[in-house]
Amino acid sequence: MIKGRDKIRAVVIGGSAGSFPLMGKIFASLPSDFKYPIIVAPHRLKHVRHGFIEALNLKSSLEVIEPMDKQKIEPGKIYLAPANYHMSAEPDGYLSLTTEAMRLSSRPSIDITLSSVGELYGEGTLGILLTGANKDGAYGMKVINDNGGITVVQDPATCMVDTMPKSAMEITKIDYVKSIDDIIKILQSVNR
Amino acid sequence: MYRFDLKYSELDKLIEDLKYRCRIDLKSYSKGALKRIVGGFMDSHNIDGPNQLAEIVTDNIGKRGEFMKALVPNKTEFFRDPGVWSYLETELPKQVAEKGTIKILDLGCSSGEELLTLSILCHDLGIQNKVELIGSEKYQLKLDEISNGEFSSKELESCENNIGRFKQGANFSNYIELKGDVFKVNDKYIENIKTQVFDITLGRAFDQFDIVFCRNVMCYLNLKKARPVYKLLSDFTKKGGMLFMGVQEDLTHSFYNRDFECLSEEYKIYKKLR
């Protein structure tokens, strides 16, 4: 049980390329009637446009989509940031895909996705930051926290590289520091 | 330090202020993107808040120019999406052989990376004298960057990477001259480019083109403002001509999508049917 779970309206997840197997494990554990949109920003290679989404769809019972620009956010779908685009949630409730400069050497930028979802859904945001090798995502988690959302990071002790969750813990209040199995339990609990 | 925490209410007030004070109309932008652009400008110019930004942009002509240039995000790369250029490498000679000469418009060309990539490709194909290249952007200040042809050397690695994927063994350094922190595209690739000031949210089609590039431009417009621009894309494209959009853009929201047949779902290349 986590505090404020009844308010959740959207889940946003960030992590570096190394978090890909963990994302697969998380999606494989979610029920097909999961009620909320899951918006995902992984660090990924810009020229590798295929394979990532196909692999996740094999594991997930929810549909995993690389959205088109201005695609409406709908419950029960997983939106994966496409290679070489920043993905953000717009105030009108759709996803925007833009090409401005990289942030922290990354496009997609985890900060951009996390912060925009945090602003759109406010206290209805559940933000999750997984293993990663730079500070991208820390600021996004701060915005989620500032807007009343719930923040969860992967326990640094269980990370392949712990820079990402540790950076978030340094600059903002993190509500829960959990292993992947416990993060899955949190997601299952908010769906009840 | 990021300025993502510029609130949407502050952004709305800034949009009104700038329209009233200096006739800069920002209402067409997708709000999330505009917030990042404005925040980034405030960061890089050490501006403390939206009120100070409005004052600076109103009172300081130089800063206003810099702000207007910042409002047009760069497309960031030469040879972005290598598959697009492979497609054109085959298509352009066919069109020139069929029509004699062709006209290409890059609508919302920003600082010109894709326009210059087109020029490089036409030269390599030996058809540069058969292709008229026109780039349009809403501010002359931005178009001036194309005639300078200078770009940050930080982008070089990305350019080399892209061109290597487009054509094995190709070398981007063949097309440029290194000048310290910047590289300059060789003059011959700049000389055959024409530019025209044009605001896609206000203007009407000024001509028709065999090929229209409008890649990663619509994504900076909000949905309400984007809808009329889809008509403009149709108006600019000759019957039988081709429209290139960004690989994550499409014509879903267009009332004119029946005017087009999709030739490449992967690269969002369309042919105008009527």
Interface residues (C-beta under 8 A of the other chain):
Chain A: H47 R49 E66 P67 M68 D69 K70 P82 N84 Y85 S88 A89 E90 P91 D92 Y94 S96 L97 T98 T99 E100 A101 M102 D111 I112 S115 S116 E119 Y139 V143 D146
Chain B: Y2 F4 D5 Y8 S30 K31 G32 A33 R36 I37 P73 N74 K75 T76 R80 P82 N161 R165 N216 M218 C219 Y220 N222 L223 A226 G246 V247 Q248 E249 D250 T252 H253
